[in-house]
């Protein structure tokens, strides 16, 4: 049980360092990493260096920093302001319009892209600045976007779903076809509860419609800023190249599977930075000295975010080396409880594993065991798998290690630690509750 204890101590160290002592989250994550590495004993140095090296190879590391840079460059040009003018002309008269739009957009993009950090980055790059202009607090704007990242898991056909069904199909428990409809309905339940949370936020934080003086007539805003809409090309093109009919045709033509060769989370920020640079070229520096000053101004934004992402992934790697998934699996197999209680226990265990791991890694580590535990108390296989995937979808809303948290924090330019409480309260716990109600038979799928 040493890995389970290590996880608890890791969480405690971060909470004490950040919330009790008041130090920044980057320091807290480094302290947590060192504390959890100590559980490796004599192999601590080897485990730490290997975990750190693996963390620096994560694509999310590049994406997180790339989107921070993109948001900085956007701030130097009028491109995003003009796009937001168009959005405000359409939806600015609705209280909390940017919040609702962000949530629905995350659901739509997540149903196609399925990668939590990609959903956060693509949607948040547009809606976070819009929410901030609508007087939504930065930590709430970031939380709304990161809290919706998991919708990529709760809609078919994510890689996480295939990892789980692949393992279940080998035992004859469940096939992909049997899961599609229940998971789609489960995804809609998750979208619905997020929209209810949005409505609560609008009331609690007294979010108002945009002042009429700040809303341009649609014709005027569109004529001034229609070119800014080409920013969406940076999202659409990578999706078309990696998924669906266009990906299949291109893969046949070039002889390479573009879905495997191209990464959404890498190419979305690259293309968006290029488009911003082209659209805003008249407002960007022209000389070498001016570019140096611009990049120097961006440098401080990378510090805490970069350190935090590396430390989070390194700690996850260390916990994996310590055997956390296997130990939690053993503990889960030993549980004997009524259906609702078992659903809550399974949900809590899956959420706990999804804190340091991604949803896909969580399903690979414990998914089949979690489904079997629910089937053992009378839950139908498709319902059990739907609930377990919903539990795992909290990866983006589970502090302190969810990659979407740090992508959103970079876009919102806010200390990630300020997002932890709203993420847990408004997203992690409600989604856990949805999974429990589905597994208990209260919500039909």
C-alpha positions in Angstrom: 0.0 0.0 0.0 3.1 2.3 -0.1 2.0 3.9 -3.4 -1.4 4.8 -2.1 0.2 6.3 1.0 2.6 8.1 -1.4 -0.4 9.6 -3.3 -2.0 10.8 -0.1 1.3 12.3 1.2 1.9 13.9 -2.3 -1.5 15.6 -2.1 -1.0 16.7 1.5 2.5 18.2 0.7 1.0 20.3 -2.2 -1.9 21.5 0.0 0.4 22.5 2.9 3.0 24.2 0.7 0.5 26.1 -1.4 -2.5 26.8 0.8 -1.1 26.8 4.3 2.3 28.3 3.7 1.1 30.5 0.8 3.8 29.6 -1.6 3.2 29.5 -5.4 1.9 26.3 -7.0 5.1 25.8 -9.0 7.0 25.4 -5.7 4.3 23.3 -4.2 4.4 20.8 -7.2 8.2 20.5 -6.9 7.9 19.9 -3.2 5.2 17.2 -3.9 7.5 15.6 -6.5 10.4 15.4 -4.1 8.2 14.0 -1.3 6.7 11.3 -3.5 10.1 10.4 -4.9 11.4 9.7 -1.4 9.1 6.7 -1.3 11.3 5.1 -3.9 14.0 4.7 -1.3 17.5 3.8 -2.5 16.3 4.1 -6.2 14.9 7.6 -5.6 17.5 9.4 -7.8 17.1 7.0 -10.7 13.3 7.1 -10.5 13.3 10.9 -10.3 15.6 11.5 -13.3 13.7 9.0 -15.4 10.4 10.5 -14.4 11.6 14.0 -15.1 13.0 13.0 -18.5 9.7 11.4 -19.5 7.8 14.5 -18.3 9.8 16.8 -20.6 8.8 14.6 -23.6 5.1 15.2 -23.0 3.4 17.0 -25.8 1.2 18.8 -23.3 4.4 20.5 -22.1 4.9 22.1 -25.5 1.2 22.8 -26.0 0.8 24.5 -22.6 3.7 26.9 -23.3 2.7 27.4 -26.9 -0.8 28.5 -26.0 0.7 30.9 -23.3 2.8 32.4 -26.0 -0.2 32.5 -28.4 -2.3 34.4 -25.9 0.5 36.9 -25.4 0.9 37.5 -29.1 -2.9 37.8 -29.5 -2.8 40.5 -26.8 -0.4 42.5 -29.0 -2.8 42.5 -31.9 -6.5 43.4 -32.4 -7.3 40.0 -33.9 -9.0 38.5 -30.9 -10.7 41.8 -29.9 -12.4 41.8 -33.3 -13.5 38.2 -33.0 -14.9 38.9 -29.6 -16.8 41.9 -31.0 -18.5 39.5 -33.4 -19.4 37.1 -30.6 -20.7 39.9 -28.4 -22.9 41.1 -31.2 -24.5 37.7 -31.4 -24.6 36.6 -27.8 -23.6 39.5 -25.6 -27.2 40.3 -24.7 -27.5 37.0 -22.8 -26.4 36.9 -19.2 -23.4 34.6 -19.0 -23.4 34.2 -22.8 -19.6 33.5 -23.0 -19.8 30.9 -20.2 -22.6 29.0 -21.9 -21.0 29.2 -25.3 -17.7 27.9 -23.9 -19.4 24.9 -22.4 -21.4 24.0 -25.5 -18.3 24.6 -27.7 -16.2 22.2 -25.5 -18.9 19.6 -25.9 -19.0 20.0 -29.7 -15.2 20.1 -30.0 -14.7 17.3 -27.5 -17.0 15.0 -29.5 -14.6 15.3 -32.4 -11.2 15.8 -30.8 -11.5 13.8 -27.6 -8.2 15.0 -26.1 -8.8 17.0 -22.9 -5.8 19.4 -23.3 -6.7 20.0 -27.0 -10.3 20.8 -26.1 -9.1 23.2 -23.4 -6.6 24.9 -25.6 -8.8 25.2 -28.7 -11.9 26.4 -27.0 -10.2 28.4 -24.2 -8.0 30.4 -26.6 -11.2 32.1 -27.8 -13.7 32.0 -24.9 -11.4 32.8 -21.9 -10.5 36.3 -23.2 -14.2 36.7 -24.1 -15.3 35.7 -20.6 -12.7 38.0 -19.0 -14.0 40.9 -21.1 -17.5 40.1 -19.8 -16.2 40.6 -16.2 -15.9 36.9 -15.4 -13.1 36.4 -12.9 -10.0 34.8 -14.5 -10.0 31.8 -12.2 -13.6 31.1 -13.0 -13.1 31.6 -16.7 -10.2 29.1 -16.6 -12.2 26.7 -14.5 -15.1 26.7 -16.9 -12.8 25.7 -19.8 -10.7 23.2 -17.9 -13.8 21.7 -16.2 -15.3 20.9 -19.6 -12.1 19.2 -21.0 -13.4 15.8 -19.9 -16.3 15.9 -22.4 -13.8 14.5 -24.9 -14.0 11.3 -22.9 -17.7 11.1 -22.3 -18.7 11.2 -26.0 -17.9 8.3 -28.5 -15.4 7.6 -30.0 -12.4 8.5 -27.9 -9.2 6.5 -27.6 -10.1 6.1 -23.9 -13.3 4.4 -24.9 -11.4 2.0 -27.2 -8.8 1.2 -24.6 -11.6 0.2 -22.2 -13.7 -1.7 -24.7 -10.7 -3.4 -26.1 -9.9 -5.0 -22.7 -13.6 -5.8 -22.1 -14.1 -7.4 -25.5 -11.3 -9.9 -24.9 -13.4 -11.3 -22.0 -16.7 -11.2 -23.9 -18.0 -8.5 -21.4 -18.8 -5.7 -23.9 -18.2 -4.6 -27.5 -17.8 -1.1 -28.9 -21.3 -1.2 -30.6 -23.0 -1.9 -27.3 -21.4 1.1 -25.6 -21.9 3.8 -28.2 -25.5 4.8 -27.4 -25.2 4.6 -23.6 -22.0 6.6 -23.6 -23.6 9.3 -25.9 -26.5 9.6 -23.5 -24.1 9.7 -20.5 -22.2 12.5 -22.3 -25.4 14.5 -22.7 -26.1 14.1 -19.0 -22.6 15.5 -18.3 -23.2 18.4 -20.7 -26.5 19.1 -19.0 -25.1 19.2 -15.5 -22.3 21.5 -16.7 -25.0 23.9 -18.1 -26.8 23.8 -14.8 -23.5 24.7 -13.1 -23.1 27.6 -15.6 -26.6 28.9 -14.6 -25.6 28.7 -10.9 -22.3 30.6 -11.7 -24.2 33.3 -13.6 -26.4 33.9 -10.5 -23.7 33.5 -7.9 -21.2 35.8 -9.5 -23.9 38.1 -10.8 -22.7 37.8 -14.4 -24.6 40.3 -16.6 -25.2 40.8 -20.2 -22.7 42.9 -22.0 -23.5 46.6 -21.8 -25.2 47.8 -24.9 -22.5 50.4 -25.3 -20.0 47.6 -25.6 -21.9 45.7 -28.3 -21.5 46.7 -31.9 -24.3 46.0 -34.4 -23.5 42.6 -36.0 -23.1 44.1 -39.5 -20.5 46.6 -38.3 -18.5 44.1 -36.1 -18.5 41.5 -38.9 -17.3 43.9 -41.6 -14.5 45.1 -39.3 -13.4 41.7 -38.0 -14.5 38.9 -40.4 -10.8 38.0 -41.1 -10.4 37.2 -37.4 -12.7 34.2 -37.9 -9.9 32.5 -40.0 -8.3 31.8 -36.6 -10.7 28.8 -36.5 -8.8 27.4 -39.4 -6.0 26.6 -36.9 -8.5 24.2 -35.2 -10.4 22.8 -38.1 -7.4 21.9 -40.4 -5.6 19.6 -37.8 -9.0 17.9 -37.0 -9.6 17.3 -40.7 -6.1 15.9 -41.3 -6.3 13.5 -38.4 -9.9 12.3 -38.3 -12.7 11.1 -40.5 -13.0 10.8 -44.3 -10.3 13.4 -45.1 -7.8 11.7 -42.8 -8.5 8.3 -44.5 -8.1 9.7 -48.0 -4.9 11.6 -47.1 -3.5 8.6 -45.3 -4.1 6.5 -48.4 -2.4 9.1 -50.6 0.7 9.7 -48.6 1.0 6.1 -47.3 1.1 7.2 -43.6 -1.6 7.2 -41.0 -2.1 11.0 -40.5 -4.1 10.3 -37.3 -0.9 8.8 -35.8 1.6 11.1 -37.5 0.0 14.4 -36.6 -0.8 15.6 -33.1 -3.7 17.9 -32.5 -2.2 19.3 -29.4 1.0 20.3 -31.2 -0.4 21.5 -34.5 -3.4 23.5 -33.3 -1.2 26.1 -31.4 1.4 26.1 -34.2 -1.2 26.9 -36.8 -3.0 29.4 -34.6 0.3 31.3 -33.9 1.0 31.4 -37.6 -2.4 32.8 -38.4 -2.2 35.4 -35.6 1.1 36.4 -36.9 -0.2 36.9 -40.4 -3.5 38.6 -39.4 -1.7 40.9 -36.9 1.5 41.5 -38.9 1.0 45.3 -39.0 0.9 45.4 -35.2 3.9 43.1 -34.5 7.6 44.2 -34.4 9.6 44.5 -37.5 13.1 44.8 -36.2 15.3 42.3 -34.3 15.5 44.5 -31.2 11.7 45.0 -31.1 11.2 41.3 -31.3 13.7 40.7 -28.5 11.7 43.1 -26.3 8.5 41.4 -27.2 9.8 37.9 -26.4 11.4 39.2 -23.2 7.9 40.5 -22.1 6.5 37.0 -22.7 9.2 35.2 -20.7 7.8 35.7 -17.2 4.5 34.0 -18.2 6.2 30.7 -18.8 7.8 30.2 -15.4 5.2 28.8 -13.0 3.2 27.1 -15.8 6.2 25.3 -17.2 7.5 24.2 -13.9 4.1 23.0 -12.8 3.4 20.9 -15.9 6.8 19.2 -15.7 6.4 18.5 -12.0 2.9 17.2 -12.4 3.8 14.7 -15.1 7.0 13.7 -13.3 5.1 13.0 -10.1 2.6 10.9 -12.1 5.5 8.9 -13.6 6.9 8.3 -10.1 3.6 7.1 -8.7 3.4 4.7 -11.7 6.8 3.4 -10.9 5.7 2.9 -7.2 2.8 0.7 -8.5 -0.1 3.0 -7.7 -2.5 1.5 -10.3 -1.9 -2.1 -9.2 -2.3 -1.3 -5.5 -5.6 0.5 -6.1 -6.8 -2.3 -8.2 -6.1 -4.8 -5.4 -7.9 -2.6 -2.9 -10.9 -2.3 -5.2 -11.1 -6.0 -5.7 -11.4 -6.5 -2.0 -14.5 -4.3 -1.6 -17.9 -5.8 -1.0 -20.7 -3.2 -0.7 -24.3 -2.5 -1.9 -24.7 -1.1 -5.4 -24.9 2.7 -4.6 -22.0 2.4 -2.2 -19.9 0.4 -4.6 -20.6 3.0 -7.3 -19.3 5.7 -5.1 -16.3 3.7 -4.0 -15.4 2.8 -7.6 -16.0 6.4 -8.7 -13.7 7.8 -5.9 -11.0 5.3 -6.8 -11.1 6.1 -10.6 -11.1 9.8 -9.9 -8.1 9.4 -7.5 -6.2 7.6 -10.2 -7.2 10.2 -12.8 -5.6 12.9 -10.7 -2.0 12.0 -11.6 -2.8 10.0 -14.8 -4.7 10.8 -18.0 -8.1 9.2 -18.6 -6.6 6.8 -21.1 -3.9 5.7 -18.7 -6.5 5.3 -16.0 -8.6 3.1 -18.1 -5.6 1.0 -19.1 -4.6 0.6 -15.4 -7.9 0.0 -13.7 -10.8 0.3 -16.2 -11.7 -3.4 -16.6 -11.5 -4.0 -12.8 -13.7 -1.0 -12.1 -16.3 -2.2 -14.6 -16.1 -5.7 -13.2 -16.7 -4.4 -9.7 -19.9 -2.6 -10.8 -21.1 -5.6 -12.8 -20.6 -7.7 -9.6 -23.3 -5.6 -7.8 -25.8 -5.9 -10.7 -24.9 -3.1 -13.0 -25.4 -3.8 -16.7 -22.0 -3.9 -18.6 -22.7 -1.0 -20.9 -24.0 1.1 -18.0 -21.0 0.2 -15.9 -18.5 1.1 -18.7 -20.4 4.4 -19.2 -20.1 5.3 -15.5 -16.4 4.4 -15.3 -15.6 6.5 -18.4 -17.5 9.4 -16.8 -15.5 9.0 -13.6 -12.3 9.0 -15.6 -13.4 12.2 -17.5 -12.7 14.2 -14.3 -9.0 14.2 -15.4 -9.2 17.9 -16.5 -11.0 19.0 -13.3 -9.0 17.1 -10.7 -6.3 19.2 -9.0 -3.4 19.3 -8.8 -2.2 17.3 -11.8 -4.7 17.6 -14.7 -2.9 19.0 -17.8 -6.0 21.0 -18.9 -5.8 23.0 -15.7 -2.4 24.4 -16.6 -3.3 25.1 -20.2 -6.4 27.0 -19.0 -4.4 28.8 -16.3 -1.9 29.9 -18.9 -4.6 31.3 -21.2 -6.4 33.0 -18.3 -3.1 34.3 -16.9 -4.0 33.2 -13.4 -2.3 31.2 -10.7 -3.5 27.6 -11.2 -4.1 27.1 -7.5 -6.9 29.7 -7.6 -8.8 27.3 -9.9 -8.6 24.3 -7.7 -11.6 25.0 -5.4 -14.0 25.9 -8.2 -12.9 23.0 -10.3 -13.5 20.5 -7.5 -16.8 22.2 -6.4 -18.4 22.9 -9.8 -17.0 20.2 -12.0 -15.2 17.2 -10.3 -17.8 16.5 -7.7 -20.9 17.0 -9.9 -19.5 14.7 -12.6 -18.6 12.1 -10.0 -22.2 12.4 -8.9 -23.5 11.8 -12.4 -21.4 8.7 -12.7 -22.7 7.4 -9.4 -26.4 8.1 -10.3 -25.9 6.3 -13.7 -24.3 3.3 -12.1 -27.1 3.2 -9.4 -29.8 3.2 -12.1 -31.2 6.6 -11.2 -30.2 8.3 -14.5 -31.0 6.1 -17.5 -28.6 5.5 -20.3 
